[in-house]
Amino acid sequence: MRFIILLLTVLTLTFQSRGEIKITTTVKPLSDIVREVGGDRVEVSYIIPSNVNHHLYEYKTTDIKKIYDSDLFIYIGSSDHGIKSVVKSLPKEKIFPLISLNGLFLVKDRDHEDIHPALWLDLLNGKTIAKFILDYLSQKDPKNKAYYEANYNRFSKELDELTSYGMEKFSKLKNRNFVSYHYEFPYFVGRFKLIYLADIEMGHGREPTPKHILNVIEKMKANNVKSVFTSKQLYNKKVLDLVLSKTNAKVIFLDTQGENPSYLDMIRFNIDRVYEGLNY
């Protein structure tokens, strides 16, 4: 009898560790937020690897199966690359485009009228997404509502503390001018009140013209900018090296797709790296 009870306990714990609710997201930072709230009561996964360009990712058959097997699939919106064919046959209650979420701070992309996708780089957006996850899980799994609320409250406090940390750090800067290779960081720049001076790339995958490069170089020199920020997934080394050689600047790599272990680690890493670059 004791053996049977022990076996049932082990099976129960194993089932709980796998998660009773399955949530899949497009990118890792979103799944990191879900995990902060859901803890071990939710099975969380993401589709697009952190080390690839999410603008170019092609969904695989295994990705589609993972999405279909989930209780909820979270993505940014219709502008996500390849997303329309993925969600068109899914029940509406199983999908959630984040741009439909009230309370998000949204920025339009410079290339088109669509929303810029990297909205997770704004800490307050992170909190809004976490609150949505809390509400969803509390409704889906009411017996664990107190557990989800405790996780959300802890995470919300940590987000507030990290926001204050960044604000205080950047308030010490004399030069707040921010230059990136790709127009990748408007949410981060906007939240911490930096100045988005220029970006080198002219659009998604479109290399800049000589005239555009010269204009960026002149802006950097005029504003004493000594760093160019980019992620490892979204830049052309040849073009970037040309700009660096003409401005005596250095490249600083940031994390936009969750290469750090957690969402909080990712944002703190970016705060510290940007501060280092602007203080150079």
PALUMTI-336663 format. One line per field, with one value per residue: residue in three letters; x, y, z of N, C-alpha, C in turn. Coordinates in steps of 0.2 Angstrom, whole numbers, plus 5000, padded with zeros to 4 digits. Example, Ala and Ser with C-alpha at 12.3 -4.5 7.8 and 13.67 -1.06 7.14 Angstrom:
2
resn = ALA | SER;
n_X = 5066 | 5064;
n_Y = 4972 | 4989;
n_Z = 5039 | 5035;
ca_X = 5062 | 5068;
ca_Y = 4978 | 4995;
ca_Z = 5039 | 5036;
c_X = 5066 | 5064;
c_Y = 4984 | 5000;
c_Z = 5039 | 5039;
//
This chain:
280
resn = MET | ARG | PHE | ILE | ILE | LEU | LEU | LEU | THR | VAL | LEU | THR | LEU | THR | PHE | GLN | SER | ARG | GLY | GLU | ILE | LYS | ILE | THR | THR | THR | VAL | LYS | PRO | LEU | SER | ASP | ILE | VAL | ARG | GLU | VAL | GLY | GLY | ASP | ARG | VAL | GLU | VAL | SER | TYR | ILE | ILE | PRO | SER | ASN | VAL | ASN | HIS | HIS | LEU | TYR | GLU | TYR | LYS | THR | THR | ASP | ILE | LYS | LYS | ILE | TYR | ASP | SER | ASP | LEU | PHE | ILE | TYR | ILE | GLY | SER | SER | ASP | HIS | GLY | ILE | LYS | SER | VAL | VAL | LYS | SER | LEU | PRO | LYS | GLU | LYS | ILE | PHE | PRO | LEU | ILE | SER | LEU | ASN | GLY | LEU | PHE | LEU | VAL | LYS | ASP | ARG | ASP | HIS | GLU | ASP | ILE | HIS | PRO | ALA | LEU | TRP | LEU | ASP | LEU | LEU | ASN | GLY | LYS | THR | ILE | ALA | LYS | PHE | ILE | LEU | ASP | TYR | LEU | SER | GLN | LYS | ASP | PRO | LYS | ASN | LYS | ALA | TYR | TYR | GLU | ALA | ASN | TYR | ASN | ARG | PHE | SER | LYS | GLU | LEU | ASP | GLU | LEU | THR | SER | TYR | GLY | MET | GLU | LYS | PHE | SER | LYS | LEU | LYS | ASN | ARG | ASN | PHE | VAL | SER | TYR | HIS | TYR | GLU | PHE | PRO | TYR | PHE | VAL | GLY | ARG | PHE | LYS | LEU | ILE | TYR | LEU | ALA | ASP | ILE | GLU | MET | GLY | HIS | GLY | ARG | GLU | PRO | THR | PRO | LYS | HIS | ILE | LEU | ASN | VAL | ILE | GLU | LYS | MET | LYS | ALA | ASN | ASN | VAL | LYS | SER | VAL | PHE | THR | SER | LYS | GLN | LEU | TYR | ASN | LYS | LYS | VAL | LEU | ASP | LEU | VAL | LEU | SER | LYS | THR | ASN | ALA | LYS | VAL | ILE | PHE | LEU | ASP | THR | GLN | GLY | GLU | ASN | PRO | SER | TYR | LEU | ASP | MET | ILE | ARG | PHE | ASN | ILE | ASP | ARG | VAL | TYR | GLU | GLY | LEU | ASN | TYR;
n_X = 5004 | 5010 | 5019 | 5011 | 5005 | 5017 | 5021 | 5010 | 5011 | 5024 | 5021 | 5011 | 5019 | 5028 | 5019 | 5014 | 5026 | 5029 | 5019 | 5002 | 4995 | 4998 | 5008 | 5013 | 5025 | 5030 | 5044 | 5058 | 5059 | 5046 | 5041 | 5049 | 5043 | 5030 | 5034 | 5038 | 5027 | 5019 | 5026 | 5030 | 5018 | 5014 | 5017 | 5029 | 5035 | 5044 | 5045 | 5055 | 5072 | 5084 | 5095 | 5094 | 5088 | 5073 | 5065 | 5066 | 5063 | 5057 | 5043 | 5042 | 5037 | 5036 | 5036 | 5023 | 5015 | 5018 | 5012 | 4999 | 4996 | 4996 | 4988 | 4987 | 4993 | 5005 | 5008 | 5015 | 5008 | 4999 | 5009 | 5020 | 5033 | 5027 | 5017 | 5003 | 4999 | 5001 | 4992 | 4979 | 4970 | 4968 | 4958 | 4950 | 4951 | 4962 | 4973 | 4983 | 4986 | 4997 | 4997 | 4984 | 4981 | 4976 | 4984 | 4997 | 5012 | 5015 | 5024 | 5026 | 5033 | 5048 | 5048 | 5036 | 5018 | 5015 | 5015 | 5030 | 5039 | 5047 | 5042 | 5043 | 5055 | 5052 | 5050 | 5038 | 5029 | 5032 | 5027 | 5013 | 5011 | 5013 | 5003 | 4992 | 4995 | 4993 | 4979 | 4974 | 4979 | 4973 | 4960 | 4959 | 4964 | 4959 | 4961 | 4974 | 4976 | 4980 | 4994 | 4998 | 4996 | 5005 | 5017 | 5016 | 5015 | 5028 | 5036 | 5032 | 5036 | 5050 | 5052 | 5048 | 5059 | 5070 | 5067 | 5068 | 5082 | 5087 | 5083 | 5089 | 5102 | 5104 | 5101 | 5113 | 5120 | 5129 | 5129 | 5116 | 5113 | 5108 | 5114 | 5110 | 5113 | 5102 | 5085 | 5080 | 5078 | 5068 | 5058 | 5065 | 5074 | 5064 | 5058 | 5068 | 5071 | 5081 | 5089 | 5085 | 5096 | 5101 | 5099 | 5109 | 5105 | 5093 | 5081 | 5072 | 5084 | 5088 | 5102 | 5111 | 5112 | 5127 | 5125 | 5117 | 5124 | 5135 | 5128 | 5124 | 5137 | 5141 | 5132 | 5135 | 5148 | 5146 | 5138 | 5146 | 5146 | 5151 | 5148 | 5140 | 5125 | 5119 | 5111 | 5117 | 5111 | 5106 | 5114 | 5126 | 5142 | 5152 | 5147 | 5145 | 5158 | 5164 | 5157 | 5161 | 5175 | 5176 | 5172 | 5178 | 5172 | 5165 | 5158 | 5144 | 5136 | 5119 | 5106 | 5092 | 5083 | 5083 | 5094 | 5101 | 5098 | 5086 | 5071 | 5072 | 5086 | 5090 | 5086 | 5093 | 5106 | 5106 | 5104 | 5115 | 5125 | 5122 | 5123 | 5137 | 5141 | 5136 | 5143 | 5156;
n_Y = 4994 | 5006 | 5007 | 5009 | 5022 | 5030 | 5028 | 5034 | 5047 | 5051 | 5050 | 5060 | 5072 | 5071 | 5073 | 5086 | 5093 | 5093 | 5101 | 5106 | 5114 | 5119 | 5131 | 5140 | 5150 | 5162 | 5168 | 5167 | 5177 | 5180 | 5167 | 5166 | 5176 | 5170 | 5159 | 5164 | 5168 | 5156 | 5146 | 5130 | 5124 | 5125 | 5120 | 5127 | 5133 | 5138 | 5143 | 5149 | 5149 | 5156 | 5161 | 5164 | 5174 | 5181 | 5187 | 5180 | 5167 | 5151 | 5141 | 5124 | 5107 | 5101 | 5112 | 5116 | 5106 | 5106 | 5119 | 5116 | 5107 | 5114 | 5123 | 5137 | 5148 | 5161 | 5175 | 5190 | 5197 | 5200 | 5204 | 5196 | 5186 | 5174 | 5170 | 5170 | 5159 | 5149 | 5151 | 5152 | 5141 | 5137 | 5136 | 5151 | 5153 | 5147 | 5155 | 5170 | 5186 | 5197 | 5211 | 5214 | 5216 | 5226 | 5241 | 5240 | 5247 | 5253 | 5253 | 5259 | 5251 | 5257 | 5254 | 5251 | 5251 | 5242 | 5236 | 5237 | 5223 | 5219 | 5221 | 5216 | 5221 | 5232 | 5235 | 5238 | 5234 | 5220 | 5218 | 5220 | 5210 | 5199 | 5201 | 5198 | 5184 | 5180 | 5182 | 5174 | 5161 | 5160 | 5159 | 5148 | 5138 | 5138 | 5133 | 5134 | 5148 | 5157 | 5153 | 5157 | 5171 | 5175 | 5172 | 5181 | 5194 | 5194 | 5194 | 5206 | 5216 | 5214 | 5218 | 5232 | 5236 | 5234 | 5242 | 5255 | 5254 | 5254 | 5267 | 5276 | 5273 | 5277 | 5291 | 5297 | 5299 | 5309 | 5309 | 5304 | 5298 | 5286 | 5274 | 5261 | 5246 | 5239 | 5244 | 5241 | 5243 | 5252 | 5251 | 5248 | 5260 | 5270 | 5267 | 5270 | 5283 | 5287 | 5294 | 5290 | 5291 | 5287 | 5273 | 5261 | 5251 | 5251 | 5245 | 5230 | 5219 | 5226 | 5233 | 5248 | 5263 | 5272 | 5285 | 5285 | 5279 | 5288 | 5299 | 5294 | 5292 | 5305 | 5310 | 5303 | 5308 | 5321 | 5321 | 5315 | 5301 | 5285 | 5271 | 5258 | 5249 | 5232 | 5217 | 5200 | 5193 | 5201 | 5210 | 5217 | 5213 | 5218 | 5231 | 5237 | 5237 | 5246 | 5258 | 5259 | 5260 | 5273 | 5281 | 5279 | 5271 | 5258 | 5241 | 5235 | 5221 | 5217 | 5209 | 5203 | 5193 | 5184 | 5176 | 5176 | 5168 | 5172 | 5182 | 5194 | 5194 | 5196 | 5209 | 5217 | 5214 | 5221 | 5234 | 5237 | 5235 | 5244 | 5256 | 5256 | 5257 | 5270 | 5278 | 5277;
n_Z = 5000 | 5004 | 4994 | 4983 | 4986 | 4986 | 4973 | 4966 | 4971 | 4965 | 4952 | 4951 | 4954 | 4944 | 4933 | 4936 | 4935 | 4922 | 4918 | 4917 | 4909 | 4892 | 4884 | 4870 | 4863 | 4850 | 4851 | 4862 | 4873 | 4876 | 4880 | 4892 | 4900 | 4902 | 4909 | 4921 | 4927 | 4927 | 4932 | 4938 | 4935 | 4922 | 4905 | 4895 | 4880 | 4865 | 4848 | 4839 | 4837 | 4848 | 4842 | 4829 | 4815 | 4818 | 4808 | 4797 | 4799 | 4795 | 4797 | 4804 | 4801 | 4813 | 4822 | 4819 | 4824 | 4837 | 4841 | 4838 | 4847 | 4859 | 4872 | 4871 | 4860 | 4858 | 4849 | 4841 | 4831 | 4815 | 4807 | 4810 | 4803 | 4792 | 4799 | 4796 | 4789 | 4798 | 4809 | 4803 | 4803 | 4816 | 4831 | 4837 | 4851 | 4855 | 4851 | 4852 | 4848 | 4852 | 4850 | 4851 | 4864 | 4877 | 4884 | 4881 | 4876 | 4860 | 4845 | 4828 | 4814 | 4805 | 4792 | 4787 | 4790 | 4799 | 4816 | 4826 | 4830 | 4841 | 4855 | 4867 | 4873 | 4881 | 4897 | 4904 | 4895 | 4896 | 4909 | 4907 | 4898 | 4907 | 4916 | 4908 | 4906 | 4919 | 4921 | 4911 | 4915 | 4928 | 4925 | 4918 | 4926 | 4940 | 4953 | 4956 | 4957 | 4967 | 4968 | 4955 | 4956 | 4966 | 4960 | 4950 | 4957 | 4963 | 4951 | 4945 | 4954 | 4953 | 4940 | 4941 | 4949 | 4941 | 4931 | 4938 | 4941 | 4928 | 4924 | 4933 | 4931 | 4917 | 4919 | 4923 | 4912 | 4900 | 4886 | 4877 | 4865 | 4853 | 4842 | 4830 | 4821 | 4814 | 4814 | 4828 | 4842 | 4847 | 4857 | 4869 | 4869 | 4870 | 4882 | 4891 | 4889 | 4880 | 4865 | 4849 | 4837 | 4824 | 4812 | 4804 | 4794 | 4780 | 4780 | 4783 | 4779 | 4769 | 4762 | 4766 | 4756 | 4749 | 4751 | 4762 | 4772 | 4773 | 4779 | 4791 | 4797 | 4798 | 4807 | 4818 | 4821 | 4823 | 4834 | 4843 | 4845 | 4850 | 4849 | 4841 | 4842 | 4841 | 4838 | 4837 | 4827 | 4817 | 4807 | 4795 | 4793 | 4785 | 4781 | 4793 | 4799 | 4790 | 4794 | 4807 | 4806 | 4800 | 4810 | 4822 | 4831 | 4841 | 4841 | 4850 | 4856 | 4859 | 4868 | 4860 | 4859 | 4869 | 4873 | 4885 | 4901 | 4907 | 4906 | 4914 | 4916 | 4903 | 4900 | 4910 | 4906 | 4894 | 4898 | 4905 | 4895 | 4886 | 4893 | 4896 | 4882 | 4879 | 4888 | 4884;
ca_X = 5000 | 5014 | 5022 | 5006 | 5005 | 5023 | 5020 | 5005 | 5014 | 5029 | 5017 | 5008 | 5024 | 5030 | 5014 | 5014 | 5033 | 5028 | 5014 | 4995 | 4993 | 5003 | 5008 | 5019 | 5026 | 5035 | 5051 | 5060 | 5057 | 5039 | 5040 | 5052 | 5038 | 5025 | 5037 | 5039 | 5020 | 5016 | 5031 | 5030 | 5011 | 5013 | 5023 | 5031 | 5040 | 5044 | 5047 | 5060 | 5078 | 5086 | 5101 | 5092 | 5084 | 5066 | 5061 | 5067 | 5062 | 5052 | 5040 | 5043 | 5031 | 5037 | 5033 | 5015 | 5012 | 5019 | 5007 | 4992 | 4995 | 4996 | 4982 | 4987 | 4999 | 5005 | 5013 | 5015 | 5002 | 4999 | 5016 | 5025 | 5035 | 5025 | 5012 | 4996 | 4997 | 5001 | 4986 | 4973 | 4966 | 4968 | 4952 | 4952 | 4952 | 4969 | 4978 | 4982 | 4990 | 4999 | 4995 | 4977 | 4981 | 4976 | 4989 | 5004 | 5015 | 5017 | 5028 | 5026 | 5040 | 5049 | 5048 | 5029 | 5013 | 5014 | 5018 | 5037 | 5038 | 5051 | 5038 | 5045 | 5061 | 5050 | 5049 | 5031 | 5025 | 5033 | 5022 | 5007 | 5010 | 5013 | 4996 | 4988 | 4996 | 4990 | 4972 | 4972 | 4980 | 4968 | 4953 | 4960 | 4966 | 4957 | 4963 | 4981 | 4976 | 4985 | 5001 | 5000 | 4996 | 5011 | 5022 | 5015 | 5017 | 5035 | 5039 | 5030 | 5041 | 5057 | 5051 | 5049 | 5065 | 5074 | 5065 | 5071 | 5089 | 5089 | 5082 | 5094 | 5109 | 5104 | 5101 | 5119 | 5124 | 5129 | 5127 | 5110 | 5112 | 5109 | 5114 | 5110 | 5113 | 5095 | 5080 | 5079 | 5077 | 5064 | 5055 | 5070 | 5076 | 5059 | 5057 | 5073 | 5072 | 5087 | 5088 | 5087 | 5099 | 5101 | 5101 | 5113 | 5101 | 5088 | 5075 | 5073 | 5088 | 5091 | 5108 | 5111 | 5116 | 5133 | 5123 | 5114 | 5130 | 5138 | 5123 | 5125 | 5144 | 5141 | 5128 | 5139 | 5154 | 5143 | 5136 | 5152 | 5144 | 5157 | 5146 | 5135 | 5122 | 5116 | 5111 | 5121 | 5107 | 5103 | 5119 | 5130 | 5148 | 5155 | 5144 | 5146 | 5165 | 5165 | 5155 | 5166 | 5182 | 5176 | 5170 | 5182 | 5167 | 5165 | 5151 | 5141 | 5131 | 5114 | 5102 | 5085 | 5079 | 5083 | 5100 | 5102 | 5094 | 5079 | 5069 | 5076 | 5093 | 5091 | 5085 | 5098 | 5112 | 5105 | 5105 | 5122 | 5129 | 5120 | 5126 | 5144 | 5142 | 5135 | 5148 | 5162;
ca_Y = 5000 | 5012 | 5008 | 5012 | 5029 | 5033 | 5028 | 5039 | 5054 | 5052 | 5051 | 5067 | 5077 | 5071 | 5077 | 5093 | 5096 | 5094 | 5106 | 5104 | 5119 | 5120 | 5137 | 5140 | 5157 | 5163 | 5169 | 5165 | 5181 | 5179 | 5161 | 5168 | 5179 | 5165 | 5154 | 5168 | 5168 | 5150 | 5142 | 5123 | 5122 | 5127 | 5118 | 5132 | 5132 | 5143 | 5141 | 5152 | 5148 | 5163 | 5163 | 5166 | 5180 | 5179 | 5190 | 5175 | 5160 | 5147 | 5136 | 5117 | 5103 | 5100 | 5118 | 5117 | 5101 | 5109 | 5124 | 5113 | 5103 | 5119 | 5126 | 5143 | 5150 | 5168 | 5178 | 5197 | 5200 | 5198 | 5206 | 5191 | 5182 | 5167 | 5168 | 5169 | 5152 | 5145 | 5152 | 5152 | 5135 | 5136 | 5140 | 5158 | 5153 | 5144 | 5159 | 5176 | 5191 | 5202 | 5218 | 5215 | 5217 | 5233 | 5243 | 5239 | 5253 | 5250 | 5258 | 5257 | 5250 | 5262 | 5251 | 5250 | 5253 | 5237 | 5237 | 5234 | 5217 | 5218 | 5225 | 5213 | 5225 | 5237 | 5232 | 5239 | 5229 | 5214 | 5218 | 5220 | 5203 | 5195 | 5201 | 5194 | 5177 | 5179 | 5182 | 5168 | 5155 | 5160 | 5157 | 5141 | 5134 | 5142 | 5130 | 5137 | 5155 | 5160 | 5152 | 5162 | 5178 | 5176 | 5173 | 5188 | 5199 | 5194 | 5196 | 5213 | 5219 | 5213 | 5222 | 5239 | 5237 | 5234 | 5249 | 5260 | 5253 | 5257 | 5274 | 5279 | 5272 | 5281 | 5298 | 5299 | 5300 | 5315 | 5308 | 5299 | 5297 | 5279 | 5272 | 5254 | 5244 | 5238 | 5248 | 5235 | 5244 | 5257 | 5250 | 5249 | 5267 | 5274 | 5266 | 5273 | 5290 | 5288 | 5297 | 5286 | 5296 | 5284 | 5266 | 5260 | 5247 | 5255 | 5241 | 5223 | 5215 | 5231 | 5236 | 5255 | 5266 | 5276 | 5292 | 5284 | 5277 | 5295 | 5303 | 5291 | 5294 | 5312 | 5311 | 5300 | 5312 | 5328 | 5320 | 5311 | 5294 | 5280 | 5264 | 5255 | 5243 | 5227 | 5210 | 5196 | 5190 | 5206 | 5215 | 5215 | 5214 | 5222 | 5238 | 5239 | 5238 | 5252 | 5264 | 5259 | 5263 | 5280 | 5285 | 5276 | 5268 | 5250 | 5238 | 5232 | 5217 | 5217 | 5203 | 5205 | 5187 | 5179 | 5172 | 5176 | 5163 | 5174 | 5189 | 5199 | 5194 | 5199 | 5217 | 5219 | 5214 | 5226 | 5240 | 5237 | 5235 | 5251 | 5261 | 5255 | 5260 | 5277 | 5281 | 5276;
ca_Z = 5000 | 5004 | 4988 | 4978 | 4988 | 4984 | 4966 | 4964 | 4973 | 4960 | 4945 | 4952 | 4954 | 4937 | 4929 | 4938 | 4933 | 4915 | 4917 | 4915 | 4903 | 4887 | 4881 | 4866 | 4860 | 4844 | 4853 | 4869 | 4878 | 4878 | 4884 | 4898 | 4904 | 4904 | 4914 | 4927 | 4931 | 4927 | 4936 | 4936 | 4933 | 4915 | 4901 | 4891 | 4874 | 4860 | 4841 | 4835 | 4841 | 4850 | 4839 | 4822 | 4813 | 4818 | 4802 | 4791 | 4801 | 4792 | 4802 | 4802 | 4803 | 4821 | 4825 | 4818 | 4828 | 4844 | 4841 | 4838 | 4854 | 4864 | 4874 | 4869 | 4856 | 4858 | 4844 | 4841 | 4826 | 4808 | 4804 | 4811 | 4797 | 4790 | 4804 | 4794 | 4787 | 4804 | 4814 | 4800 | 4804 | 4823 | 4834 | 4840 | 4858 | 4856 | 4848 | 4855 | 4845 | 4858 | 4848 | 4853 | 4871 | 4880 | 4889 | 4878 | 4872 | 4853 | 4840 | 4821 | 4811 | 4801 | 4785 | 4785 | 4795 | 4805 | 4823 | 4827 | 4834 | 4848 | 4860 | 4874 | 4875 | 4885 | 4903 | 4906 | 4891 | 4900 | 4915 | 4904 | 4896 | 4913 | 4919 | 4904 | 4908 | 4926 | 4920 | 4907 | 4919 | 4934 | 4923 | 4915 | 4931 | 4946 | 4959 | 4957 | 4956 | 4972 | 4966 | 4949 | 4959 | 4970 | 4955 | 4946 | 4961 | 4963 | 4945 | 4944 | 4959 | 4950 | 4934 | 4944 | 4952 | 4935 | 4927 | 4942 | 4940 | 4921 | 4924 | 4937 | 4927 | 4911 | 4921 | 4924 | 4905 | 4896 | 4879 | 4876 | 4857 | 4852 | 4835 | 4830 | 4814 | 4812 | 4819 | 4833 | 4849 | 4849 | 4864 | 4874 | 4869 | 4872 | 4889 | 4895 | 4887 | 4876 | 4859 | 4843 | 4832 | 4818 | 4811 | 4798 | 4789 | 4778 | 4781 | 4784 | 4774 | 4763 | 4764 | 4765 | 4751 | 4751 | 4754 | 4769 | 4776 | 4775 | 4783 | 4798 | 4799 | 4799 | 4813 | 4824 | 4822 | 4825 | 4841 | 4847 | 4846 | 4849 | 4849 | 4837 | 4845 | 4837 | 4840 | 4832 | 4822 | 4813 | 4805 | 4790 | 4796 | 4780 | 4781 | 4800 | 4799 | 4787 | 4798 | 4813 | 4804 | 4799 | 4816 | 4828 | 4836 | 4842 | 4841 | 4856 | 4855 | 4864 | 4867 | 4859 | 4858 | 4875 | 4874 | 4892 | 4904 | 4909 | 4903 | 4918 | 4914 | 4896 | 4900 | 4914 | 4902 | 4889 | 4902 | 4907 | 4889 | 4883 | 4898 | 4894 | 4876 | 4879 | 4892 | 4881;
c_X = 5004 | 5017 | 5017 | 5005 | 5011 | 5023 | 5016 | 5008 | 5020 | 5026 | 5014 | 5013 | 5027 | 5025 | 5014 | 5021 | 5032 | 5023 | 5007 | 4993 | 4999 | 5003 | 5014 | 5019 | 5030 | 5042 | 5052 | 5058 | 5050 | 5038 | 5043 | 5047 | 5032 | 5028 | 5037 | 5032 | 5018 | 5020 | 5030 | 5023 | 5010 | 5019 | 5024 | 5036 | 5039 | 5047 | 5053 | 5067 | 5081 | 5092 | 5100 | 5088 | 5077 | 5062 | 5062 | 5065 | 5056 | 5050 | 5041 | 5037 | 5031 | 5034 | 5025 | 5012 | 5012 | 5013 | 5000 | 4991 | 4995 | 4989 | 4981 | 4994 | 4999 | 5010 | 5011 | 5009 | 5003 | 5005 | 5021 | 5026 | 5031 | 5019 | 5005 | 4994 | 4997 | 4994 | 4979 | 4968 | 4965 | 4961 | 4955 | 4954 | 4959 | 4975 | 4977 | 4988 | 4991 | 4997 | 4988 | 4976 | 4981 | 4981 | 4996 | 5006 | 5018 | 5020 | 5027 | 5033 | 5041 | 5048 | 5041 | 5024 | 5012 | 5018 | 5025 | 5036 | 5041 | 5048 | 5040 | 5051 | 5059 | 5047 | 5041 | 5027 | 5026 | 5028 | 5015 | 5005 | 5009 | 5006 | 4991 | 4988 | 4993 | 4983 | 4970 | 4973 | 4975 | 4962 | 4954 | 4961 | 4965 | 4960 | 4970 | 4981 | 4980 | 4992 | 5003 | 5000 | 5002 | 5017 | 5022 | 5017 | 5025 | 5039 | 5038 | 5035 | 5048 | 5057 | 5052 | 5056 | 5070 | 5073 | 5069 | 5079 | 5091 | 5089 | 5087 | 5101 | 5109 | 5104 | 5108 | 5123 | 5124 | 5127 | 5122 | 5109 | 5113 | 5109 | 5114 | 5111 | 5106 | 5091 | 5077 | 5076 | 5073 | 5060 | 5059 | 5072 | 5070 | 5057 | 5062 | 5075 | 5078 | 5085 | 5090 | 5089 | 5099 | 5101 | 5104 | 5109 | 5095 | 5081 | 5077 | 5077 | 5090 | 5097 | 5108 | 5115 | 5122 | 5130 | 5120 | 5119 | 5134 | 5134 | 5124 | 5132 | 5144 | 5137 | 5132 | 5145 | 5151 | 5141 | 5140 | 5149 | 5149 | 5155 | 5140 | 5132 | 5119 | 5115 | 5115 | 5117 | 5105 | 5109 | 5123 | 5137 | 5152 | 5153 | 5146 | 5153 | 5167 | 5163 | 5160 | 5173 | 5182 | 5174 | 5174 | 5178 | 5168 | 5158 | 5150 | 5135 | 5126 | 5110 | 5095 | 5080 | 5080 | 5088 | 5102 | 5097 | 5087 | 5077 | 5072 | 5083 | 5095 | 5091 | 5091 | 5105 | 5112 | 5106 | 5112 | 5127 | 5128 | 5124 | 5134 | 5146 | 5141 | 5140 | 5155 | 5166;
c_Y = 5006 | 5013 | 5011 | 5020 | 5033 | 5033 | 5034 | 5046 | 5056 | 5054 | 5058 | 5072 | 5077 | 5075 | 5084 | 5097 | 5097 | 5100 | 5104 | 5108 | 5120 | 5127 | 5138 | 5148 | 5157 | 5163 | 5168 | 5170 | 5181 | 5173 | 5162 | 5171 | 5174 | 5161 | 5158 | 5167 | 5160 | 5145 | 5134 | 5120 | 5123 | 5124 | 5123 | 5131 | 5137 | 5140 | 5143 | 5152 | 5155 | 5165 | 5164 | 5172 | 5179 | 5182 | 5185 | 5168 | 5157 | 5141 | 5129 | 5113 | 5102 | 5106 | 5118 | 5112 | 5103 | 5114 | 5121 | 5109 | 5107 | 5121 | 5133 | 5145 | 5158 | 5170 | 5186 | 5199 | 5197 | 5199 | 5201 | 5187 | 5175 | 5165 | 5167 | 5162 | 5147 | 5145 | 5152 | 5147 | 5133 | 5140 | 5146 | 5158 | 5150 | 5149 | 5166 | 5181 | 5196 | 5209 | 5219 | 5217 | 5224 | 5235 | 5243 | 5246 | 5250 | 5255 | 5255 | 5256 | 5256 | 5260 | 5252 | 5252 | 5248 | 5239 | 5234 | 5228 | 5216 | 5221 | 5222 | 5217 | 5231 | 5234 | 5233 | 5235 | 5222 | 5213 | 5217 | 5213 | 5198 | 5195 | 5198 | 5186 | 5175 | 5178 | 5175 | 5161 | 5154 | 5157 | 5149 | 5136 | 5137 | 5139 | 5132 | 5144 | 5159 | 5159 | 5157 | 5169 | 5179 | 5176 | 5179 | 5194 | 5200 | 5197 | 5204 | 5217 | 5220 | 5218 | 5230 | 5240 | 5238 | 5240 | 5255 | 5260 | 5256 | 5265 | 5278 | 5279 | 5277 | 5289 | 5301 | 5301 | 5307 | 5315 | 5302 | 5297 | 5290 | 5278 | 5264 | 5252 | 5243 | 5242 | 5242 | 5237 | 5250 | 5257 | 5251 | 5257 | 5271 | 5273 | 5270 | 5280 | 5292 | 5292 | 5292 | 5290 | 5293 | 5276 | 5265 | 5256 | 5251 | 5251 | 5234 | 5220 | 5220 | 5234 | 5244 | 5258 | 5270 | 5282 | 5291 | 5283 | 5284 | 5299 | 5300 | 5293 | 5301 | 5314 | 5309 | 5305 | 5319 | 5327 | 5316 | 5304 | 5289 | 5273 | 5263 | 5249 | 5239 | 5221 | 5206 | 5193 | 5195 | 5212 | 5212 | 5217 | 5219 | 5230 | 5241 | 5241 | 5245 | 5258 | 5264 | 5262 | 5270 | 5284 | 5283 | 5274 | 5261 | 5248 | 5235 | 5228 | 5216 | 5210 | 5205 | 5199 | 5181 | 5174 | 5171 | 5171 | 5165 | 5180 | 5195 | 5199 | 5197 | 5207 | 5220 | 5219 | 5219 | 5233 | 5242 | 5238 | 5242 | 5257 | 5261 | 5258 | 5267 | 5281 | 5280 | 5282;
c_Z = 5000 | 4998 | 4983 | 4980 | 4985 | 4976 | 4963 | 4965 | 4967 | 4954 | 4945 | 4951 | 4947 | 4932 | 4930 | 4935 | 4925 | 4913 | 4914 | 4909 | 4899 | 4884 | 4877 | 4863 | 4854 | 4847 | 4861 | 4874 | 4881 | 4882 | 4891 | 4903 | 4906 | 4909 | 4921 | 4931 | 4932 | 4931 | 4933 | 4935 | 4926 | 4911 | 4895 | 4886 | 4870 | 4854 | 4839 | 4839 | 4843 | 4846 | 4831 | 4821 | 4813 | 4812 | 4797 | 4793 | 4797 | 4796 | 4799 | 4804 | 4810 | 4824 | 4825 | 4823 | 4835 | 4845 | 4842 | 4844 | 4860 | 4866 | 4872 | 4865 | 4856 | 4853 | 4844 | 4837 | 4819 | 4804 | 4805 | 4805 | 4797 | 4795 | 4802 | 4792 | 4793 | 4808 | 4810 | 4801 | 4812 | 4826 | 4838 | 4847 | 4860 | 4853 | 4851 | 4852 | 4850 | 4856 | 4850 | 4861 | 4874 | 4885 | 4886 | 4875 | 4865 | 4849 | 4833 | 4819 | 4806 | 4793 | 4782 | 4791 | 4800 | 4811 | 4823 | 4832 | 4841 | 4854 | 4867 | 4877 | 4880 | 4892 | 4905 | 4901 | 4894 | 4905 | 4912 | 4902 | 4902 | 4916 | 4915 | 4905 | 4914 | 4925 | 4917 | 4912 | 4925 | 4932 | 4920 | 4921 | 4938 | 4952 | 4961 | 4956 | 4961 | 4970 | 4960 | 4952 | 4962 | 4965 | 4951 | 4950 | 4962 | 4957 | 4943 | 4948 | 4956 | 4944 | 4936 | 4946 | 4946 | 4931 | 4931 | 4941 | 4933 | 4921 | 4927 | 4934 | 4922 | 4913 | 4922 | 4917 | 4903 | 4889 | 4879 | 4869 | 4856 | 4844 | 4835 | 4822 | 4811 | 4817 | 4823 | 4840 | 4851 | 4855 | 4870 | 4875 | 4872 | 4879 | 4894 | 4893 | 4884 | 4869 | 4853 | 4838 | 4825 | 4818 | 4804 | 4792 | 4787 | 4779 | 4782 | 4778 | 4769 | 4766 | 4762 | 4759 | 4753 | 4754 | 4761 | 4774 | 4778 | 4779 | 4790 | 4801 | 4801 | 4806 | 4819 | 4826 | 4825 | 4833 | 4846 | 4849 | 4845 | 4850 | 4845 | 4840 | 4840 | 4840 | 4835 | 4827 | 4816 | 4811 | 4799 | 4792 | 4792 | 4781 | 4788 | 4801 | 4796 | 4791 | 4804 | 4812 | 4803 | 4805 | 4822 | 4833 | 4837 | 4842 | 4847 | 4854 | 4860 | 4863 | 4866 | 4859 | 4863 | 4875 | 4881 | 4895 | 4905 | 4906 | 4907 | 4917 | 4907 | 4896 | 4904 | 4910 | 4897 | 4892 | 4903 | 4901 | 4886 | 4887 | 4896 | 4887 | 4875 | 4883 | 4890 | 4879;
//
